[in-house]
Amino acid sequence: MKANHPVAAVYDHRGRRSQSAATTKAGRARGDAAAILAEFRPGLERDTQLMPWLIAETVCDEVSQFLGLDLPARYAVWLEAKAELCYSGRRHFHKLMRGRGNAPRDWLYVFMRHWLASILHLERPDLCRCLPMSFVYGQRLPHGTHPPINRVGCRPDFLPAPRGWEPSRVTRHHRWAWLARIGTADLAERRHRRQPANRHAKSRGFLLWV
């Protein structure tokens, strides 16, 4: 009767775990992990198992909720491209992303908040002035929608005149000119092709939280 128990094939008559069963299970787990990692893009995403596209969207949503408006979809694409560029060409950034524990994820949030503030400063200075200075240094924004007041300057009732969304204000700046060479359409297409793989990875427990 004991031989018909579902776990009888895993444990021997002394209650010890079968070595062959344990080896098979470990090999299957390694194979699943390898298959998941193969779906990540080469570079930052595959080396660290971080999802820069997800962190970029989270940071943009954070600002959208704080300001009570939607940011352009290209902002998340730009932030992701900036992270990949720094990972491939900046030794200090590369070292931070290869750290232990949650430090790489936390550092990526800090950098992306700083980059987003820089982009807003160029394209929409009226919105950038509404963000607390702590956001420029990478700290999380308070939850909820907040009134558009000048949190950077001396006079809280003064804000620059609102402007329309114009990508060239960012791409013609020397620090962000490389975005024009890459092309936003190409970046968006590459990100779209990764969506099925990313959804599969999230279902396997790779979802990141702030």
BATI-827694 format. One line per 2 residues: number of its first residue (from 1); their letters; for each residue z, x, y of N, C-alpha, C, CB. Coordinates in steps of 0.001 Angstrom, whole numbers, always signed. Glycine has a CB too. Example, Ala and Ser with C-alpha at 12.3 -4.5 7.8 and 13.67 -1.06 7.14 Angstrom:
! residues 2
1	AS	+7800/+13190/-5690/+7800/+12300/-4500/+7800/+13200/-3300/+9046/+11308/-4473 ~ +7080/+12850/-2250/+7140/+13670/-1060/+7870/+12900/+30/+5725/+14084/-598 .
END
This chain:
! residues 210
1	MK	+0/+831/-1207/+0/+0/+0/+0/+860/+1250/+1210/-937/+10 ~ +666/+1976/+1207/+743/+2835/+2368/-617/+3450/+2675/+1786/+3926/+2153 .
3	AN	-1432/+3655/+1623/-2734/+4279/+1849/-3670/+3388/+2650/-3375/+4630/+530 ~ -3400/+2067/+2674/-4258/+1156/+3420/-3871/+1027/+4879/-4236/-191/+2784 .
5	HP	-2818/+1717/+5321/-2390/+1645/+6716/-3435/+2308/+7603/-1006/+2316/+6908 ~ -3727/+1773/+8783/-4780/+2329/+9637/-4582/+3794/+9974/-4866/+1547/+10903 .
7	VA	-3347/+4279/+10039/-3130/+5664/+10434/-2903/+6556/+9230/-1952/+5764/+11381 ~ -3113/+6043/+7997/-2862/+6850/+6818/-3813/+8031/+6727/-2974/+6003/+5578 .
9	AV	-5027/+7891/+7273/-5990/+8981/+7209/-5655/+10075/+8204/-7391/+8464/+7463 ~ -4778/+9805/+9189/-4428/+10781/+10215/-3215/+11583/+9804/-4172/+10094/+11548 .
11	YD	-2292/+10998/+9043/-1051/+11656/+8640/-1016/+11822/+7123/+179/+10852/+9126 ~ -460/+12948/+6654/-348/+13164/+5212/+916/+12497/+4681/-342/+14675/+4883 .
13	HR	+1196/+12710/+3397/+2322/+12028/+2774/+3666/+12513/+3300/+2268/+12211/+1283 ~ +3697/+13676/+3976/+4939/+14172/+4562/+5109/+13749/+6031/+4983/+15689/+4457 .
15	GR	+4183/+12971/+6528/+4278/+12538/+7910/+3701/+13522/+8898/+5684/+12279/+8253 ~ +3022/+14557/+8403/+2429/+15551/+9282/+1020/+15101/+9682/+2391/+16942/+8594 .
17	RS	+633/+15432/+10908/-684/+15043/+11400/-1756/+15873/+10711/-771/+15208/+12932 ~ -2793/+15224/+10257/-3892/+15902/+9591/-4612/+16819/+10569/-4870/+14886/+8987 .
19	QS	-4776/+18082/+10193/-5415/+19051/+11078/-6875/+18692/+11331/-5317/+20455/+10487 ~ -7555/+18192/+10295/-8968/+17846/+10460/-9137/+16686/+11433/-9596/+17491/+9107 .
21	AA	-8238/+15702/+11335/-8325/+14563/+12243/-8051/+14992/+13677/-7345/+13467/+11822 ~ -7034/+15853/+13879/-6716/+16324/+15221/-7864/+17136/+15799/-5439/+17159/+15205 .
23	TT	-8480/+17974/+14971/-9603/+18790/+15439/-10787/+17922/+15823/-10020/+19794/+14367 ~ -11042/+16882/+15030/-12149/+15984/+15328/-11929/+15260/+16638/-12338/+14981/+14207 .
25	KA	-10700/+14784/+16853/-10396/+14063/+18089/-10505/+14979/+19296/-8997/+13449/+18021 ~ -10006/+16211/+19183/-10094/+17152/+20293/-11545/+17510/+20589/-9291/+18417/+19985 .
27	GR	-12340/+17686/+19548/-13747/+17997/+19761/-14483/+16864/+20440/-14411/+18320/+18454 ~ -14141/+15617/+20059/-14767/+14470/+20707/-14381/+14399/+22174/-14376/+13176/+19999 .
29	AR	-13115/+14692/+22490/-12661/+14662/+23880/-13373/+15726/+24709/-11142/+14867/+23952 ~ -13532/+16913/+24123/-14241/+17964/+24848/-15696/+17579/+25074/-14156/+19290/+24088 .
31	GD	-16305/+16945/+24083/-17689/+16517/+24238/-17847/+15468/+25324/-18214/+15979/+22930 ~ -16888/+14515/+25405/-16943/+13485/+26446/-16783/+14110/+27826/-15855/+12421/+26214 .
33	AA	-15835/+15054/+27952/-15624/+15713/+29241/-16856/+16496/+29664/-14412/+16640/+29175 ~ -17491/+17184/+28714/-18694/+17948/+29034/-19826/+17027/+29479/-19135/+18781/+27826 .
35	AI	-19936/+15860/+28844/-20988/+14921/+29224/-20759/+14382/+30629/-21061/+13766/+28223 ~ -19496/+14124/+30974/-19184/+13625/+32308/-19479/+14690/+33352/-17717/+13185/+32393 .
37	LA	-19045/+15938/+33093/-19274/+17014/+34053/-20761/+17277/+34246/-18574/+18290/+33595 ~ -21560/+17070/+33212/-22995/+17297/+33336/-23642/+16322/+34310/-23660/+17185/+31978 .
39	EF	-22989/+15178/+34560/-23542/+14192/+35474/-23250/+14521/+36933/-22999/+12829/+35142 ~ -22332/+15435/+37187/-22038/+15829/+38556/-23139/+16742/+39094/-20672/+16529/+38633 .
41	RP	-23354/+16698/+40394/-24326/+17588/+41027/-23834/+19023/+40964/-24582/+17171/+42490 ~ -24738/+19987/+40783/-24323/+21395/+40838/-23759/+21735/+42208/-25506/+22325/+40508 .
43	GL	-22756/+22582/+42216/-22132/+22958/+43469/-20710/+22448/+43544/-22935/+22438/+44637 ~ -20335/+21953/+44703/-18958/+21505/+44934/-18542/+20423/+43958/-18801/+20995/+46353 .
45	ER	-19409/+19468/+43725/-19039/+18318/+42894/-18768/+18717/+41450/-20137/+17270/+42936 ~ -19630/+19570/+40882/-19465/+19952/+39488/-18378/+21008/+39313/-20778/+20465/+38930 .
47	DT	-18272/+21941/+40253/-17297/+23025/+40118/-15859/+22542/+40232/-17553/+24080/+41162 ~ -15634/+21538/+41072/-14267/+21114/+41368/-13936/+19729/+40834/-14041/+21139/+42848 .
49	QL	-14961/+18970/+40375/-14796/+17571/+39978/-14323/+16684/+41119/-13823/+17475/+38835 ~ -14459/+17182/+42344/-14248/+16345/+43516/-15503/+15517/+43760/-13895/+17205/+44763 .
51	MP	-15357/+14440/+44489/-16499/+13605/+44843/-16628/+13604/+46363/-16340/+12145/+44284 ~ -17362/+14550/+46948/-17455/+14602/+48407/-18036/+13344/+49017/-18282/+15773/+48820 .
53	WL	-18952/+12681/+48300/-19523/+11435/+48829/-18456/+10352/+48940/-20677/+10946/+47934 ~ -17536/+10316/+47982/-16488/+9305/+48007/-15481/+9581/+49122/-15777/+9246/+46657 .
55	IA	-15112/+10850/+49294/-14178/+11206/+50364/-14818/+10950/+51720/-13741/+12683/+50245 ~ -16115/+11259/+51852/-16806/+11012/+53117/-16814/+9524/+53459/-18240/+11544/+53053 .
57	ET	-17102/+8681/+52483/-17099/+7243/+52731/-15699/+6740/+53062/-17648/+6497/+51521 ~ -14681/+7307/+52419/-13312/+6892/+52693/-12914/+7236/+54121/-12349/+7545/+51706 .
59	VC	-13279/+8432/+54585/-12954/+8837/+55952/-13689/+7967/+56970/-13304/+10317/+56169 ~ -14958/+7663/+56705/-15711/+6796/+57610/-15116/+5385/+57645/-17186/+6737/+57185 .
61	DE	-14705/+4874/+56498/-14073/+3553/+56457/-12753/+3559/+57213/-13846/+3109/+55006 ~ -12039/+4673/+57137/-10766/+4807/+57852/-10974/+4669/+59355/-10106/+6159/+57532 .
63	VS	-12007/+5338/+59879/-12307/+5257/+61309/-12846/+3879/+61673/-13317/+6342/+61708 ~ -13680/+3312/+60817/-14230/+1981/+61086/-13130/+939/+61206/-15208/+1577/+59986 .
65	QF	-12149/+1013/+60322/-11044/+63/+60375/-10200/+279/+61622/-10176/+182/+59125 ~ -9988/+1530/+61997/-9166/+1826/+63167/-9835/+1334/+64449/-8893/+3330/+63258 .
67	LG	-11156/+1561/+64571/-11879/+1190/+65786/-12368/-253/+65773/-13050/+2111/+65982 ~ -12377/-878/+64604/-12846/-2251/+64520/-14352/-2378/+64612/-12219/-3061/+65593 .
69	LD	-15102/-1374/+64151/-16568/-1426/+64140/-17087/-593/+62976/-17160/-915/+65491 ~ -18349/-806/+62651/-18967/-85/+61543/-19640/+1182/+62043/-19981/-975/+60817 .
71	LP	-19391/+2296/+61360/-20089/+3533/+61654/-21427/+3556/+60927/-19233/+4748/+61258 ~ -22415/+4288/+61443/-23707/+4388/+60750/-23536/+4958/+59345/-24681/+5263/+61555 .
73	AR	-24334/+4482/+58412/-24244/+4946/+57026/-24566/+6433/+56909/-25187/+4138/+56138 ~ -25363/+6965/+57841/-25723/+8383/+57777/-24524/+9301/+57991/-26787/+8693/+58809 .
75	YA	-23451/+8801/+58580/-22292/+9657/+58827/-21704/+10173/+57519/-21224/+8896/+59620 ~ -21565/+9298/+56534/-21028/+9721/+55244/-21957/+10726/+54577/-20811/+8511/+54328 .
77	VW	-23263/+10526/+54708/-24235/+11453/+54136/-24138/+12806/+54831/-25667/+10886/+54255 ~ -23977/+12803/+56143/-23843/+14046/+56893/-22580/+14808/+56488/-23824/+13758/+58392 .
79	LE	-21488/+14099/+56343/-20239/+14764/+55965/-20347/+15387/+54584/-19074/+13777/+56002 ~ -20978/+14682/+53663/-21151/+15231/+52322/-22025/+16486/+52360/-21771/+14177/+51387 .
81	AK	-23102/+16436/+53137/-23983/+17597/+53249/-23255/+18780/+53889/-25233/+17240/+54066 ~ -22410/+18503/+54859/-21639/+19570/+55497/-20698/+20226/+54497/-20844/+19022/+56691 .
83	AE	-20067/+19434/+53653/-19157/+19991/+52652/-19907/+20886/+51666/-18436/+18863/+51897 ~ -21077/+20450/+51218/-21860/+21260/+50293/-22328/+22548/+50960/-23060/+20468/+49774 .
85	LC	-22710/+22461/+52233/-23167/+23650/+52955/-22043/+24666/+53105/-23710/+23263/+54334 ~ -20856/+24200/+53481/-19721/+25108/+53642/-19295/+25701/+52307/-18544/+24380/+54288 .
87	YS	-19377/+24914/+51251/-18974/+25416/+49937/-19892/+26543/+49479/-18977/+24281/+48905 ~ -21159/+26455/+49811/-22115/+27463/+49362/-22174/+28675/+50282/-23483/+26853/+49251 .
89	GR	-21693/+28551/+51526/-21862/+29648/+52467/-20619/+30138/+53174/-22813/+29254/+53462 ~ -19477/+29479/+52970/-18246/+29892/+53642/-17219/+30316/+52603/-17686/+28750/+54528 .
91	RH	-16878/+31603/+52612/-15987/+32120/+51580/-14610/+31462/+51636/-15847/+33627/+51721 ~ -14079/+31265/+52843/-12736/+30668/+52964/-12743/+29222/+52469/-12243/+30725/+54435 .
93	FH	-13759/+28465/+52845/-13855/+27077/+52392/-14005/+27020/+50877/-15038/+26363/+53071 ~ -14830/+27910/+50321/-15020/+27966/+48872/-13695/+28237/+48169/-16049/+29048/+48503 .
95	KL	-12889/+29137/+48712/-11602/+29463/+48112/-10654/+28273/+48160/-10976/+30661/+48818 ~ -10651/+27536/+49267/-9783/+26362/+49380/-10183/+25283/+48376/-9832/+25797/+50806 .
97	MR	-11480/+25107/+48169/-11955/+24082/+47242/-11704/+24443/+45785/-13427/+23844/+47454 ~ -11438/+25712/+45502/-11165/+26134/+44128/-9680/+26343/+43887/-11921/+27413/+43809 .
99	GR	-8833/+25781/+44740/-7393/+25894/+44578/-6877/+25017/+43445/-6696/+25530/+45869 ~ -5567/+24990/+43311/-4929/+24257/+42223/-4370/+22925/+42702/-3820/+25094/+41603 .
101	GN	-4167/+22037/+41749/-3539/+20754/+42038/-4399/+19891/+42958/-2175/+20973/+42664 ~ -3732/+19167/+43851/-4412/+18268/+44782/-4794/+18943/+46087/-3542/+17083/+45072 .
103	AP	-4516/+20233/+46222/-4796/+20930/+47471/-6276/+20878/+47854/-4348/+22368/+47363 ~ -7233/+21115/+46930/-8645/+21020/+47327/-9020/+19647/+47873/-9533/+21346/+46148 .
105	RD	-8546/+18599/+47231/-8849/+17249/+47707/-8276/+17021/+49096/-8302/+16201/+46736 ~ -7017/+17429/+49305/-6378/+17221/+50600/-7077/+18023/+51694/-4900/+17605/+50531 .
107	WL	-7484/+19260/+51382/-8204/+20067/+52356/-9550/+19441/+52701/-8402/+21485/+51827 ~ -10227/+18852/+51730/-11523/+18240/+51997/-11366/+17039/+52927/-12200/+17814/+50683 .
109	YV	-10301/+16282/+52763/-10033/+15195/+53706/-9813/+15739/+55115/-8809/+14383/+53256 ~ -9051/+16823/+55235/-8779/+17424/+56552/-10081/+17856/+57216/-7822/+18636/+56416 .
111	FM	-10921/+18569/+56484/-12174/+19055/+57054/-13097/+17908/+57440/-12878/+19976/+56071 ~ -13191/+16897/+56591/-14114/+15804/+56888/-13654/+14989/+58087/-14264/+14900/+55677 .
113	RH	-12363/+14812/+58255/-11887/+14129/+59461/-12212/+14942/+60706/-10374/+13876/+59377 ~ -12051/+16244/+60626/-12380/+17115/+61756/-13873/+17067/+62059/-11944/+18560/+61468 .
115	WL	-14712/+17111/+61022/-16161/+17049/+61240/-16580/+15706/+61818/-16907/+17306/+59934 ~ -15981/+14637/+61347/-16344/+13316/+61854/-15974/+13187/+63327/-15654/+12214/+61035 .
117	AS	-14831/+13720/+63718/-14446/+13695/+65134/-15455/+14484/+65968/-13018/+14275/+65324 ~ -15939/+15595/+65431/-16936/+16389/+66146/-18244/+15620/+66317/-17196/+17701/+65409 .
119	IL	-18672/+14910/+65274/-19904/+14122/+65368/-19748/+13000/+66383/-20284/+13544/+63994 ~ -18628/+12305/+66332/-18396/+11223/+67292/-18316/+11744/+68719/-17116/+10474/+66945 .
121	HL	-17749/+12920/+68896/-17658/+13505/+70241/-19038/+13723/+70845/-16895/+14833/+70197 ~ -20023/+14065/+70007/-21373/+14301/+70497/-22149/+13002/+70702/-22120/+15198/+69534 .
123	ER	-22037/+12077/+69754/-22863/+10870/+69807/-22186/+9712/+70532/-23225/+10441/+68412 ~ -20901/+9540/+70317/-20167/+8438/+70943/-18837/+8948/+71486/-19934/+7283/+69934 .
125	PD	-18851/+9677/+72618/-17581/+10181/+73162/-16611/+9072/+73540/-17847/+11038/+74371 ~ -17135/+7872/+73835/-16244/+6763/+74163/-15403/+6367/+72963/-17045/+5562/+74661 .
127	LC	-15955/+6498/+71746/-15191/+6183/+70550/-14277/+7335/+70150/-16127/+5839/+69405 ~ -14754/+8552/+70349/-13931/+9714/+69998/-12654/+9745/+70819/-14717/+11012/+70204 .
129	RC	-12736/+9337/+72089/-11548/+9323/+72942/-10508/+8314/+72469/-11941/+9017/+74371 ~ -10952/+7329/+71689/-10020/+6305/+71209/-9241/+6755/+69979/-10772/+5030/+70892 .
131	LP	-9639/+7865/+69386/-8943/+8363/+68204/-7787/+9263/+68624/-9913/+9126/+67277 ~ -6664/+9230/+67924/-5557/+10129/+68251/-5956/+11590/+68013/-4309/+9771/+67414 .
133	MS	-5354/+12483/+68768/-5648/+13895/+68600/-5300/+14391/+67200/-4901/+14702/+69633 ~ -4333/+13742/+66552/-3954/+14154/+65196/-5112/+14008/+64224/-2763/+13338/+64705 .
135	FV	-6018/+13046/+64474/-7167/+12872/+63592/-8104/+14066/+63682/-7918/+11586/+63937 ~ -8252/+14624/+64873/-9102/+15799/+65055/-8598/+16956/+64203/-9153/+16209/+66537 .
137	YG	-7286/+17011/+64003/-6687/+18070/+63199/-6575/+17702/+61718/-5321/+18406/+63740 ~ -7166/+16574/+61339/-7263/+16240/+59927/-6231/+15282/+59386/-7193/+17448/+59163 .
139	QR	-5407/+14690/+60234/-4388/+13770/+59741/-4941/+12359/+59632/-3165/+13786/+60654 ~ -4347/+11587/+58743/-4799/+10228/+58487/-4499/+9327/+59682/-4136/+9673/+57221 .
141	LP	-5393/+8365/+59922/-5193/+7407/+61004/-4205/+6327/+60581/-6531/+6775/+61420 ~ -3503/+5726/+61539/-2646/+4582/+61204/-3489/+3426/+60678/-1829/+4130/+62437 .
143	HG	-2885/+2613/+59841/-3595/+1482/+59266/-3785/+395/+60322/-2834/+926/+58044 ~ -4803/-420/+60113/-5048/-1545/+60991/-5983/-1199/+62139/-3753/-2057/+61530 .
145	TH	-6382/-2223/+62880/-7251/-2065/+64042/-6418/-1837/+65287/-8154/-3294/+64220 ~ -6855/-892/+66128/-6092/-532/+67321/-6964/-693/+68561/-5558/+916/+67217 .
147	PP	-6363/-1051/+69687/-7150/-1298/+70905/-7848/-29/+71372/-6252/-1843/+72026 ~ -9040/-150/+71971/-9803/+1011/+72438/-9246/+1575/+73744/-11268/+634/+72625 .
149	IN	-8261/+2416/+73666/-7720/+3072/+74852/-7946/+4574/+74734/-6208/+2751/+75029 ~ -7885/+5252/+75848/-8100/+6689/+75870/-6847/+7385/+75361/-8465/+7177/+77294 .
151	RV	-6897/+7891/+74126/-5747/+8554/+73534/-5821/+10078/+73667/-5631/+8172/+72074 ~ -6884/+10570/+74309/-7058/+12013/+74449/-6839/+12452/+75883/-8446/+12432/+73981 .
153	GC	-7381/+11698/+76846/-7256/+12070/+78245/-5908/+11703/+78822/-8338/+11423/+79048 ~ -5765/+11920/+80125/-4495/+11659/+80810/-4335/+10191/+81189/-4387/+12520/+82056 .
155	RP	-5427/+9518/+81544/-5350/+8125/+81975/-5698/+7216/+80803/-6298/+7860/+83176 ~ -4760/+6429/+80329/-5042/+5566/+79167/-6017/+4444/+79463/-3766/+4973/+78652 .
157	DF	-6292/+4140/+80768/-7191/+3041/+81099/-8611/+3522/+81401/-6648/+2271/+82285 ~ -8877/+4812/+81210/-10199/+5348/+81510/-10890/+5788/+80236/-10102/+6518/+82491 .
159	LP	-12118/+5329/+80049/-12933/+5727/+78912/-14354/+5998/+79400/-12921/+4635/+77802 ~ -15061/+6955/+78771/-16486/+7134/+79114/-17267/+5856/+78832/-17098/+8317/+78319 .
161	AP	-18369/+5697/+79529/-19198/+4508/+79332/-19717/+4457/+77898/-20374/+4494/+80330 ~ -19700/+3284/+77279/-20220/+3169/+75909/-21692/+3555/+75836/-20033/+1741/+75386 .
163	RG	-22073/+4157/+74730/-23446/+4555/+74485/-23941/+3908/+73203/-23568/+6086/+74406 ~ -25257/+3872/+73074/-25835/+3412/+71819/-25828/+4527/+70788/-27259/+2901/+72036 .
165	WE	-26108/+4157/+69552/-26165/+5153/+68485/-27483/+5914/+68579/-26013/+4486/+67090 ~ -27416/+7232/+68704/-28598/+8067/+68826/-28380/+9358/+68038/-28912/+8370/+70319 .
167	PS	-28993/+9483/+66841/-28748/+10669/+66003/-29109/+11983/+66673/-29519/+10552/+64727 ~ -30097/+11977/+67586/-30535/+13232/+68189/-29448/+13892/+69024/-31750/+12992/+69042 .
169	RV	-28474/+13122/+69493/-27367/+13737/+70235/-26575/+14694/+69352/-26438/+12657/+70801 ~ -26592/+14438/+68054/-25907/+15310/+67100/-26832/+16420/+66616/-25388/+14497/+65906 .
171	TR	-28042/+16045/+66209/-28929/+17013/+65571/-29486/+18051/+66540/-30064/+16294/+64906 ~ -29464/+17782/+67839/-29941/+18813/+68763/-28851/+19801/+69168/-30513/+18166/+69997 .
173	HH	-27604/+19552/+68738/-26536/+20507/+68988/-26660/+21663/+68007/-25149/+19833/+68872 ~ -26364/+22883/+68476/-26622/+24051/+67640/-25784/+24062/+66359/-26355/+25308/+68431 .
175	RW	-24615/+23423/+66366/-23787/+23417/+65158/-24259/+22415/+64115/-22360/+23119/+65522 ~ -25057/+21435/+64537/-25500/+20396/+63613/-27022/+20313/+63535/-24932/+19053/+64030 .
177	AW	-27732/+21286/+64093/-29193/+21233/+64102/-29781/+21268/+62700/-29747/+22380/+64912 ~ -29074/+21851/+61748/-29571/+21938/+60378/-29750/+20558/+59740/-28622/+22775/+59536 .
179	LA	-29070/+19547/+60264/-29233/+18205/+59724/-30653/+17690/+59926/-28238/+17254/+60368 ~ -31257/+18068/+61040/-32630/+17640/+61298/-33602/+18298/+60327/-33029/+17964/+62739 .
181	RI	-33313/+19508/+59907/-34199/+20204/+58968/-34095/+19620/+57564/-33869/+21698/+58935 ~ -32886/+19213/+57173/-32716/+18638/+55847/-33348/+17263/+55760/-31244/+18558/+55488 .
183	GT	-33109/+16442/+56764/-33673/+15101/+56763/-32709/+14087/+56186/-34965/+15079/+55987 ~ -32309/+13116/+56982/-31362/+12109/+56528/-31928/+11264/+55393/-30960/+11218/+57682 .
185	AD	-33230/+10992/+55438/-33835/+10158/+54389/-33737/+10851/+53033/-35314/+9848/+54723 ~ -33984/+12168/+53004/-33883/+12898/+51749/-32461/+12900/+51226/-34373/+14320/+51923 .
187	LA	-31492/+13070/+52109/-30098/+13060/+51687/-29704/+11701/+51133/-29189/+13437/+52847 ~ -30135/+10647/+51787/-29796/+9305/+51316/-30417/+9037/+49951/-30261/+8248/+52325 .
189	ER	-31635/+9531/+49723/-32279/+9334/+48430/-31548/+10092/+47332/-33737/+9775/+48490 ~ -31133/+11323/+47607/-30388/+12098/+46627/-29069/+11418/+46302/-30144/+13517/+47138 .
191	RH	-28417/+10875/+47293/-27147/+10192/+47065/-27354/+8920/+46251/-26467/+9862/+48398 ~ -28457/+8222/+46508/-28735/+6997/+45761/-28964/+7299/+44287/-29952/+6278/+46345 .
193	RR	-29628/+8408/+43985/-29880/+8762/+42595/-28604/+9107/+41850/-30840/+9919/+42521 ~ -27559/+9473/+42571/-26311/+9867/+41919/-25377/+8684/+41678/-25601/+10911/+42755 .
195	QP	-25682/+7533/+42223/-24756/+6416/+42139/-24404/+6008/+40706/-25333/+5245/+42858 ~ -25357/+5866/+39777/-24957/+5487/+38411/-24022/+6491/+37774/-26175/+5326/+37538 .
197	AN	-24285/+7790/+37965/-23418/+8811/+37383/-22040/+8764/+37997/-24020/+10195/+37565 ~ -21974/+8526/+39298/-20680/+8505/+39951/-19857/+7296/+39514/-20855/+8503/+41460 .
199	RH	-20506/+6171/+39347/-19765/+5001/+38875/-19221/+5239/+37474/-20660/+3753/+38890 ~ -20002/+5935/+36635/-19533/+6254/+35290/-18354/+7208/+35355/-20665/+6863/+34449 .
201	AK	-18411/+8181/+36253/-17324/+9148/+36366/-16051/+8465/+36853/-17715/+10291/+37315 ~ -16185/+7533/+37806/-14993/+6842/+38293/-14322/+6044/+37191/-15350/+5926/+39450 .
203	SR	-15146/+5468/+36297/-14558/+4690/+35219/-13817/+5564/+34227/-15623/+3901/+34508 ~ -14099/+6892/+34229/-13439/+7797/+33313/-12206/+8453/+33914/-14396/+8846/+32865 .
205	GF	-11810/+8023/+35116/-10566/+8524/+35671/-10720/+9614/+36698/-9722/+9013/+34596 ~ -11917/+9803/+37262/-12126/+10831/+38258/-11996/+10286/+39685/-13488/+11461/+38064 .
207	LL	-11599/+9029/+39850/-11476/+8441/+41170/-10387/+9155/+41949/-11179/+6939/+41074 ~ -10680/+9496/+43210/-9742/+10236/+44052/-9075/+9273/+45022/-10461/+11380/+44819 .
209	WV	-7831/+9559/+45299/-7070/+8761/+46245/-6549/+9659/+47354/-5908/+8027/+45542 ~ -6443/+9065/+48545/-5916/+9815/+49681/-4450/+10131/+49449/-6097/+9027/+50995 .
END
